[in-house]
Amino acid sequence: MSQTRKEPTFSDLTFEVQNLTAAQFAYGKDSEQYKAQHKKSVSIVQELNVIYGHGYASLSQARCVLQAQYTQEKEKAAEELAKVMRNKKGQ
């Protein structure tokens, strides 16, 4: 029986980096949980760079993507709240 392993994607990396950040805040950078998650995240970076070329992926790039997503979500929520408030005033 052969097992096939799917190639990692940049989305896999951003997921693992989210877990890395959560481990950092929950346990600290010196914890075993953080170190294990860091190792897993770096492993995905290395795999992606082997597949797509050196420099394709890094932890900092994944953090930038996560920050941009977070900012977009916050802006969208603020816009939706402003719209609701305008509609409420108009009634």
LINCORRA-V607398 format. One record per residue. RES is the residue in one small letter. PHI is phi in whole degrees, 0 to 359 (999 if undefined). D_CENTER is the distance of its C-alpha to the mean C-alpha in Angstrom with 2 decimals. Layout:
res:RES phi:PHI d_center:D_CENTER
res:RES phi:PHI d_center:D_CENTER
This chain:
res:m phi:999 d_center:33.73
res:s phi:260 d_center:31.00
res:q phi:257 d_center:27.32
res:t phi:252 d_center:25.02
res:r phi:248 d_center:21.51
res:k phi:282 d_center:19.12
res:e phi:289 d_center:17.52
res:p phi:290 d_center:13.79
res:t phi:243 d_center:11.83
res:f phi:297 d_center:9.09
res:s phi:297 d_center:7.41
res:d phi:299 d_center:8.20
res:l phi:296 d_center:6.68
res:t phi:296 d_center:3.02
res:f phi:299 d_center:4.56
res:e phi:292 d_center:6.46
res:v phi:291 d_center:4.84
res:q phi:299 d_center:4.33
res:n phi:296 d_center:7.76
res:l phi:297 d_center:8.81
res:t phi:296 d_center:8.65
res:a phi:299 d_center:10.41
res:a phi:295 d_center:12.83
res:q phi:298 d_center:13.57
res:f phi:287 d_center:14.60
res:a phi:282 d_center:16.35
res:y phi:238 d_center:18.18
res:g phi:93 d_center:18.09
res:k phi:291 d_center:17.43
res:d phi:269 d_center:20.74
res:s phi:282 d_center:20.11
res:e phi:293 d_center:20.27
res:q phi:297 d_center:17.18
res:y phi:295 d_center:15.09
res:k phi:298 d_center:17.00
res:a phi:294 d_center:16.56
res:q phi:292 d_center:12.76
res:h phi:298 d_center:12.89
res:k phi:300 d_center:15.36
res:k phi:295 d_center:13.38
res:s phi:296 d_center:10.38
res:v phi:295 d_center:13.20
res:s phi:299 d_center:15.01
res:i phi:293 d_center:12.53
res:v phi:303 d_center:12.57
res:q phi:297 d_center:16.32
res:e phi:298 d_center:16.69
res:l phi:299 d_center:14.98
res:n phi:290 d_center:17.17
res:v phi:291 d_center:20.16
res:i phi:288 d_center:19.73
res:y phi:254 d_center:18.96
res:g phi:109 d_center:20.48
res:h phi:304 d_center:19.98
res:g phi:92 d_center:17.48
res:y phi:296 d_center:15.45
res:a phi:225 d_center:12.25
res:s phi:204 d_center:11.42
res:l phi:297 d_center:9.14
res:s phi:293 d_center:10.13
res:q phi:296 d_center:9.46
res:a phi:296 d_center:5.76
res:r phi:295 d_center:6.07
res:c phi:296 d_center:8.50
res:v phi:297 d_center:6.86
res:l phi:297 d_center:4.70
res:q phi:295 d_center:8.22
res:a phi:295 d_center:10.07
res:q phi:297 d_center:8.86
res:y phi:299 d_center:9.73
res:t phi:297 d_center:12.90
res:q phi:300 d_center:13.86
res:e phi:296 d_center:13.70
res:k phi:294 d_center:15.76
res:e phi:295 d_center:18.17
res:k phi:295 d_center:18.69
res:a phi:296 d_center:19.44
res:a phi:295 d_center:21.83
res:e phi:296 d_center:23.53
res:e phi:295 d_center:24.03
res:l phi:296 d_center:25.47
res:a phi:298 d_center:27.75
res:k phi:296 d_center:28.93
res:v phi:298 d_center:29.77
res:m phi:295 d_center:31.62
res:r phi:296 d_center:33.58
res:n phi:295 d_center:34.55
res:k phi:292 d_center:35.61
res:k phi:292 d_center:37.81
res:g phi:285 d_center:39.34
res:q phi:283 d_center:40.69
